[in-house]
């Protein structure tokens, strides 16, 4: 999740809404990273998700399902807002979970 979020943030850095809408390669790259984030979130066990209720797990997984099953009706405005508003806000929380739960001994 961390790698996908970091890549996603890097992909949209310096890009505006119009640039995003006019670049199909960028749109697909961003969407793929969001799918990866959602898929990874879906593989996190319920106990760990319950331990971090501030993370919007259901929204993360739900977006993945929307992206995978509704691709031909994709609302790119939602993808854009998710990429530039939600993903950067989510990254520190996921990084914290990784640091707290999966330390190397």
Protein Blocks (a to p, Z undefined) as FASTA:
>chain_A
ZZmmmmmmmmmgopafklmmmmmklmmmmmmmmmmmmmmmmmpcfklmmmmmmbcfklmm
mmmmmmmmmmmmccfklmmmmmmmmmmmmmmmmmmmmmmmmccZZ
